[in-house]
Amino acid sequence: MEKNTKKQIQKETNEKIKAPIVEALQTAYENPTYQFHIPGHTKGKAIFKDFKTLIGSKVLNIDTTDEFDNLGTLHPATGPIKEAQELAAEAFGAKKTFFLLNGSTAGNLAVAMAYTKKGQKVIVNRNCHRSILTGLIISGAEPVWVCPNRIDDWSIWGNIEASKIEEMLKKDKDISLVWITNPTYEGVVSDIKSISAVCKKYGVPLIVDEAHGCLWNFNKHLPETALKLGADAVVHSLHKTGGSMSQTSMLHISKDSCLDEVSVEKALKLLHSTSPSLLLLASLDAARANLQSQAGKKLLQSAINNAKYLRKRLDNIPNLHQIKADFGYKTDVTKVFIKIDGLSGKRLESILEIDFKIEVESASDIGVLILCNLGNKRSDFVYLADALEKIASTHYHDVYYLEKRKHMPMLEPQIKMSLRDAFYADKERIKKEDAVGRISAEVVAECPPGISILLPGELITKEHLPYLNDYETLEVVSKKEIA
Ligand SMILES: Cc1ncc(COP(=O)(O)O)c(C=O)c1O
């Protein structure tokens, strides 16, 4: 056996990855105390029986909050929680990492509260997640919208050009921050290195909402994380693809960040529950440990290999199309957005679900988004590709197909009032058809992907109506506010 291979195997078998919160919970479990504190179900002793049977008594036994059983605190971070955040910072290549409950939503709100203020202008991409809008409504900062390139055939926004950001910064010296989403929900990647160079040239911080890119630092076949490309702060939804439990995310401050860490920590303290779930925090600790372990690295490599396998199979289905990296922008290989001629995405989604028991990440009128996850096996992809082959060669009826596809313009917002003013204005709720020509007072966004159709302050036009099939009424700014 080669010397190096021997060493490698030894390293794998001796591998001990630290996971301080997981270890502290284990210790607490093994050393039970008489509990006279919250949570009142007291280690699952007072809980609905069927629920306990469903989720298991061990989960309830370790369902606790910070401060008890030597588990440390979240704000300020102490004990195992502090240690776990430090290990995460090291693993993701950050100076400082904050664990987030309430998802990347909490991270975006904290960023807005910490680094923007009333009246301040912030460049934001039109397809940002609604949590960024919420953050700006809270802080009162004004978004200056940058529209990414359009990928019209797929009816989605694509990458953001650094030259566009530069033009905007050159034109408006009052812009004091750039806040970009990368990758897009469908996996299209922007050139963050160039965008960061532009931001540095104009002396403005760059925040990257990398909610869908938390795996990138753990495999060289994935795009490079913004933490290495000059962003000042980055948000990651570990629960989306990183293997932690729902609602858990991380906010990182980069090594060379020009932003202070104290103000964002203060904002998080305001936003977070004062009873953070140790179970959720442990799942973040565990996800990071897993990604660093040999087993986790293998799982990620398999996910990438599976994505390549799936893409190859799909390439051989004549009337099926997939978004690829060779269309002039980069993509994340693990996010596979497909469409089939003659079928809307929604119809394809329901065929997959009803006829094949396959659930995809999401569907639009155009196509469906498939995530190649760490937890999927090769056999899952064989089954999925077989199913898609069958569907593509069957004549399924889809009455909505033609009609819907005609109506997929991507709208550049016509802003008539500031985001915050419109949100807090006197409002009325009126029929959707009567709302054309009025100013929206609400964020209208379908989830997923949580990208807004209408923003507070945006003029409602007849082009919006095809997007609003699920809405009968809309909240608009009352006329007396505008008079
Ligand atoms: C780009 C982006 N940012 C932020 C979020 C919010 O993430 P979370 O669900 O973790 O709160 C989402 C959610 O879909 C998202 O797509």
The ligand as an SDF file (V2000), in Angstrom:
LIG
                    3D

 16 16  0  0  0  0  0  0  0  0999 V2000
  -31.8730   34.2390   -1.5640 C   0  0  0  0  0  0  0  0  0  0  0  0
  -32.5580   33.9930   -0.2720 C   0  0  0  0  0  0  0  0  0  0  0  0
  -32.2060   34.7050    0.8040 N   0  0  0  0  0  0  0  0  0  0  0  0
  -32.7870   34.5230    1.9970 C   0  0  0  0  0  0  0  0  0  0  0  0
  -33.7910   33.5960    2.1570 C   0  0  0  0  0  0  0  0  0  0  0  0
  -34.4120   33.4170    3.4950 C   0  0  0  0  0  0  0  0  0  0  0  0
  -33.9570   32.2300    3.9930 O   0  0  0  0  0  0  0  0  0  0  0  0
  -34.5840   31.4480    5.2320 P   0  0  0  0  0  0  0  0  0  0  0  0
  -35.6810   30.6120    4.6740 O   0  0  0  0  0  0  0  0  0  0  0  0
  -33.4170   30.6640    5.7040 O   0  0  0  0  0  0  0  0  0  0  0  0
  -35.0540   32.4430    6.2000 O   0  0  0  0  0  0  0  0  0  0  0  0
  -34.2000   32.8120    1.0640 C   0  0  0  0  0  0  0  0  0  0  0  0
  -35.2460   31.8110    1.2150 C   0  0  0  0  0  0  0  0  0  0  0  0
  -35.7260   31.1770    0.3280 O   0  0  0  0  0  0  0  0  0  0  0  0
  -33.5710   33.0220   -0.1920 C   0  0  0  0  0  0  0  0  0  0  0  0
  -33.9520   32.3370   -1.2710 O   0  0  0  0  0  0  0  0  0  0  0  0
  1  2  1  0
  2  3  1  0
  2 15  2  0
  3  4  2  0
  4  5  1  0
  5  6  1  0
  5 12  2  0
  6  7  1  0
  7  8  1  0
  8  9  2  0
  8 10  1  0
  8 11  1  0
 12 13  1  0
 12 15  1  0
 13 14  2  0
 15 16  1  0
M  END
$$$$
